[in-house]
Amino acid sequence: MAQPQLRIGNALPLAHQQQVLRQILNVQRLQTQFETQTSGGAYAPHVRAELEAELFGYDLELDPRLRPVYGYLTTVGYEPAEVEQYGRFALRLRPHMLSRTTLSITDTLDRAVVPAAYTNLPVTALIPNVSGYVRCFLGRMVTATTMQELEFRYVEAQYHGGVGLADIDCLLTKQLQDVPPDVCDRCRAAGIDVREFGT
């Protein structure tokens, strides 16, 4: 089964990425890139707002807190190389988040070269309205247990309706020692497991 995840902290020094973890715990939710005015990838708020208006029907002036949080789908034990640049830590979300997830086969900011048919695909609509190759691929993506079953290695996910601490299953890291003890304690108190990638 596909797992919804997202990376945090981008390529900044470890101490900064640890502070991002603390900020999430302090506000008890993930903030959108419109709130933080930062992005692990390209930060283009006007382009992003126009895409969200086109794809999701969101108002260009929508409250930044109501915009989607961006991540990706993966399978157990696999991290796409494409997400390494977005941060040392990942948050794996709980399966119920799939009901509030839309997908894009590749990054939505690359839509200049990606047909619209490959974007704004709701997981829950797998989907009588989507047919052919896209439906076949996404059906495999959602039910896959290994990445060897898939043709694409990166699928962007947009999480709608906010991502709070109750939506987070675990914090993943390459080395447990990178997660400060205070962050570990606060995560576990919130019901968020802390573990290494691949476990």
Long-range contacts (C-beta under 8 A, 24 or more apart in sequence): 1-75, 1-95, 1-142, 1-143, 1-144, 1-145, 2-73, 2-74, 2-75, 2-98, 2-141, 2-142, 2-143, 2-144, 3-73, 3-74, 3-75, 3-76, 3-92, 3-93, 3-95, 4-71, 4-72, 4-73, 4-92, 4-93, 4-95, 4-97, 4-98, 4-101, 4-157, 4-159, 5-71, 5-72, 5-73, 5-74, 5-90, 5-91, 5-92, 5-93, 5-172, 6-30, 6-69, 6-70, 6-71, 6-72, 6-86, 6-90, 6-91, 6-93, 6-157, 6-159, 6-163, 7-40, 7-71, 7-72, 7-83, 7-86, 7-87, 7-89, 7-90, 8-40, 8-86, 8-87, 8-89, 8-90, 8-91, 9-40, 9-86, 9-87, 9-88, 9-89, 10-38, 10-39, 10-40, 10-41, 10-85, 10-86, 10-87, 11-40, 11-85, 11-87, 14-88, 14-178, 17-87, 17-88, 17-89, 18-178, 18-179, 18-180, 18-183, 20-87, 20-89, 21-89, 21-171, 21-179, 21-180, 21-183, 22-182, 22-183, 22-186, 24-91, 24-165, 25-165, 25-183, 25-186, 25-187, 25-190, 28-164, 28-165, 29-162, 29-163, 29-164, 29-165, 30-69, 30-91, 30-162, 30-163, 30-164, 31-65, 32-64, 32-65, 32-67, 32-68, 32-69, 33-67, 33-70, 34-64, 34-67, 35-64, 35-65, 40-85, 40-86, 40-87, 41-85, 41-86, 41-107, 41-109, 42-109, 44-109, 47-109, 48-109, 51-108, 51-109, 51-111, 55-102, 55-108, 55-119, 55-120, 56-102, 56-120, 56-158, 56-160, 65-162, 66-162, 68-102, 68-158, 68-159, 68-160, 69-158, 69-159, 69-162, 69-163, 70-108, 70-156, 70-157, 70-158, 70-159, 71-156, 71-157, 71-158, 71-159, 72-154, 72-155, 72-156, 72-157, 73-101, 73-103, 73-141, 73-142, 73-155, 73-157, 74-147, 75-144, 75-145, 75-146, 75-147, 76-145, 77-197, 77-198, 78-146, 78-147, 79-197, 80-147, 80-153, 80-154, 81-153, 82-153, 82-154, 83-154, 88-173, 88-174, 88-178, 89-171, 89-172, 89-173, 89-178, 89-179, 90-171, 90-172, 90-173, 90-197, 91-168, 91-170, 91-171, 91-172, 92-168, 92-169, 92-170, 92-171, 92-172, 93-159, 93-163, 93-167, 93-168, 93-169, 94-166, 94-167, 94-168, 94-169, 96-167, 97-159, 97-163, 97-167, 98-123, 98-124, 98-142, 99-123, 99-124, 100-159, 100-160, 100-161, 101-157, 101-158, 101-159, 101-160, 102-157, 102-158, 102-160, 103-138, 103-141, 103-155, 103-156, 103-157, 103-158, 104-155, 104-156, 104-157, 104-158, 105-134, 105-137, 105-152, 105-155, 105-156, 106-152, 106-154, 106-155, 106-156, 107-154, 107-156, 108-156, 108-158, 165-190, 165-191, 165-192, 166-191, 168-192, 169-193, 170-194, 170-195, 171-195, 172-196, 172-197, 173-197
